Amino acid sequence: MRRKRRIGRSPSRLAIVCVISTLTACGGGGSTNTTPTSSTNPNQLTITSAGVLNANQITVSQGSRVLFVNNDTKPHLMFSDPHPEHTDCPEINQVGMLQPGEQRETGNLVTVRSCGVHDHSLPDVNGLKAQIVIH
């Protein structure tokens, strides 16, 4: 004797396929808000394997983005000055947490000015501070 399935007791195969398709198309849902990166961006600040920035100042054209690259073995939380408000250049705050090996771009830096950058977790470490000069 066959048992009849009650409607509503378990999800239909179609519903399961739809959910899996949606998650696959969206990348699994475990993503955070990140800015697309480009390894060809000439405007880069790199956290070296020694845990310091490769430059203390970088000059970029108005409208550019800066690519942050973390080559350290530790994560770094990169934000705009001043600490802890991070209000001078909000476009930089899009970088945020960089795990080892990660890279992420700032937003478009459209206002001519100079922006300080620091690691929020290590705000007093001079080797993790820099200026981005936008001209």
C-alpha positions in Angstrom: 0.0 0.0 0.0 1.3 3.4 -1.0 1.4 6.2 1.5 0.0 9.5 0.4 2.1 12.6 0.9 0.4 15.5 2.6 0.9 18.8 0.8 2.8 21.3 3.0 4.7 18.6 5.0 7.9 18.8 3.1 9.3 21.1 0.5 8.7 20.1 -3.1 11.6 19.3 -5.3 10.9 22.4 -7.4 11.1 24.6 -4.3 14.5 23.0 -3.3 15.9 23.5 -6.8 14.8 27.1 -6.8 16.4 27.8 -3.5 19.7 26.1 -4.5 19.7 28.0 -7.9 19.2 31.3 -6.1 22.0 30.7 -3.6 24.4 29.5 -6.3 23.6 32.6 -8.5 24.2 34.9 -5.5 27.5 33.3 -4.5 26.2 31.3 -1.5 25.1 34.3 0.7 28.2 34.3 2.9 29.6 37.5 1.3 30.0 40.9 3.0 29.7 44.2 1.3 32.9 44.6 -0.7 34.1 46.9 -3.4 35.3 45.2 -6.6 39.0 45.1 -6.9 41.4 45.4 -9.8 45.0 44.0 -9.6 45.8 46.4 -12.4 45.1 49.5 -10.3 48.3 51.5 -10.3 47.2 53.3 -7.1 48.1 50.8 -4.4 48.9 50.7 -0.7 50.3 47.3 0.3 50.6 46.0 3.9 53.9 44.1 3.7 54.8 40.8 5.2 56.5 42.9 7.9 53.1 44.3 8.9 53.7 47.9 7.6 52.4 49.9 4.7 54.8 50.1 1.7 54.4 53.9 1.5 53.5 56.7 3.9 52.0 58.8 1.1 50.4 58.2 -2.3 49.2 60.8 -4.8 46.2 60.0 -7.0 44.1 61.8 -9.5 40.7 63.1 -8.6 38.1 60.3 -9.2 40.6 57.5 -8.7 40.4 54.5 -6.3 43.2 53.1 -4.2 43.7 49.4 -4.0 44.7 48.1 -0.5 46.5 44.8 -0.5 47.2 42.8 2.7 50.4 40.7 2.3 50.7 40.3 6.1 49.9 37.2 8.0 47.5 39.2 10.2 44.2 40.9 9.4 44.1 44.7 9.3 41.1 47.0 9.7 41.9 50.0 7.4 39.9 53.2 7.8 40.0 57.0 7.2 41.3 59.4 9.9 40.6 60.6 12.5 40.5 57.6 14.9 37.9 56.4 16.0 35.4 58.5 14.0 36.7 57.8 10.5 34.9 60.8 9.0 37.6 62.6 6.9 37.3 60.4 3.8 34.4 58.0 3.9 35.4 56.4 0.6 38.4 54.8 2.3 36.1 53.2 4.9 34.9 50.8 2.2 38.2 49.0 2.6 37.5 47.9 6.2 38.7 44.5 7.3 41.4 42.9 5.1 42.2 39.3 5.9 45.7 38.0 5.0 45.9 37.8 1.2 42.9 40.0 0.6 42.7 43.2 -1.5 40.0 45.8 -1.8 39.5 49.2 -3.3 38.3 52.4 -1.8 35.3 54.2 -3.3 36.0 56.9 -5.9 38.0 59.7 -4.3 36.3 62.7 -6.0 37.1 65.6 -3.6 40.5 67.3 -3.9 42.1 66.9 -0.5 44.5 64.9 1.6 43.1 61.8 3.5 44.8 60.1 6.4 44.6 56.3 6.6 45.2 54.0 9.7 44.6 50.5 11.0 41.6 50.9 13.4 42.9 48.0 15.6 46.4 49.6 15.8 45.8 53.4 15.5 49.1 54.4 17.0 51.4 52.2 14.8 53.1 54.8 12.5 53.9 52.0 10.0 50.2 51.5 9.4 49.4 55.1 8.7 49.5 56.9 5.4 48.2 59.9 3.5 46.3 59.7 0.2 46.7 63.0 -1.6 43.9 63.6 -4.2 44.7 66.2 -6.9 
